[in-house]
Amino acid sequence: MGGWTLTAIQNVNTNQITNYPDSIPKKESITITDSSSIIKIGGVCNTGWCTYSINGNKISISSMVTTKFLCKDIIWEDYLLFNLESAFLFTVYGNQLIIRSSGAFNLIFEKKQ
């Protein structure tokens, strides 16, 4: 599935979408490897990985491991990590990937160029 950049989050209760701030120069991202069932995580402060399994459009995330550095814009990294860990469904619309979460926010990504 390749590389994806986090562009927004969607509140699971209100459906309100919050765009990733332009003021943060580095973006949160994931790279989904088809062959090894690993998602590589690249953040503003940290990196990591997790394993995943897919059945149709259902996704299950496990074994998440990340570094634990603190930095100024870590809140968006928290949105990514906490909601990716509780992901249960995904949909690809062209260059957009939406990962639905049982956490507070769905994750909206754009395909890396």
C-alpha positions in Angstrom: 0.0 0.0 0.0 3.0 2.3 0.3 3.6 5.6 2.1 0.9 7.9 3.5 1.0 11.3 5.2 -1.4 12.2 7.9 -3.5 15.2 6.7 -6.4 15.4 9.1 -8.2 13.7 12.0 -12.0 13.2 12.3 -13.7 13.2 15.7 -15.6 9.9 15.9 -18.5 11.5 17.9 -19.1 14.7 16.0 -17.5 13.9 12.6 -15.6 17.3 12.8 -12.5 17.2 10.7 -9.3 19.0 12.0 -6.6 19.5 9.3 -2.9 18.9 10.1 -1.5 22.4 10.9 0.7 23.9 8.2 2.8 25.4 11.0 4.3 22.0 11.8 7.0 21.5 9.2 7.4 17.7 9.6 4.3 15.5 9.1 3.3 12.3 10.7 3.4 9.4 8.3 3.1 5.7 7.9 4.4 3.2 5.4 2.4 0.0 4.9 4.5 -2.9 3.7 2.4 -5.5 1.9 5.0 -8.3 2.0 5.9 -8.3 5.7 2.6 -7.0 7.3 4.5 -4.1 9.0 3.5 -0.5 9.3 6.5 1.8 9.7 5.7 5.0 11.7 7.5 8.3 11.1 6.6 11.1 13.5 7.5 14.6 14.4 9.5 13.3 17.3 9.6 9.6 17.1 9.7 6.6 14.9 8.4 3.1 15.3 6.5 0.2 13.7 3.6 -2.2 14.3 2.3 -5.3 12.8 -1.1 -5.5 11.1 -3.5 -8.0 9.5 -6.2 -7.2 7.0 -9.4 -9.1 6.2 -11.4 -7.4 3.5 -11.5 -3.8 4.7 -11.0 -4.7 8.4 -7.6 -4.0 9.9 -6.1 -5.1 13.2 -3.0 -3.5 14.7 -0.7 -5.2 17.2 2.8 -5.1 18.6 3.4 -1.3 18.4 6.9 -0.2 19.3 8.0 3.4 19.2 10.7 5.6 20.6 9.6 8.0 23.4 11.2 11.4 22.8 9.2 14.5 23.8 9.0 17.6 21.5 7.0 20.7 20.8 4.3 19.2 18.5 3.9 15.7 20.0 0.1 16.0 20.2 -0.3 15.1 16.5 2.0 12.1 17.1 -0.3 11.1 20.0 -3.3 11.3 17.7 -1.6 9.0 15.2 -0.3 6.4 17.7 -3.3 6.2 20.0 -5.8 6.0 17.2 -3.8 3.7 14.9 -3.5 1.3 17.8 -7.3 1.0 18.0 -7.9 0.9 14.2 -10.6 -1.5 13.0 -11.5 -0.5 9.5 -9.9 1.2 6.5 -10.9 2.6 3.1 -8.9 3.8 0.2 -10.4 6.5 -2.1 -7.8 7.2 -4.8 -5.0 9.0 -3.1 -6.8 9.1 0.3 -6.6 6.5 3.1 -9.1 6.7 6.0 -8.4 4.5 9.0 -11.4 4.2 11.3 -10.6 3.9 15.0 -12.5 3.0 18.1 -10.5 5.7 19.8 -11.3 9.4 19.7 -10.3 10.2 16.1 -10.3 8.6 12.6 -7.1 9.1 10.7 -7.1 10.7 7.2 -4.0 10.2 5.1 -2.8 11.3 1.6 -0.7 9.1 -0.5 3.0 10.2 -0.6 4.2 11.4 -4.0 
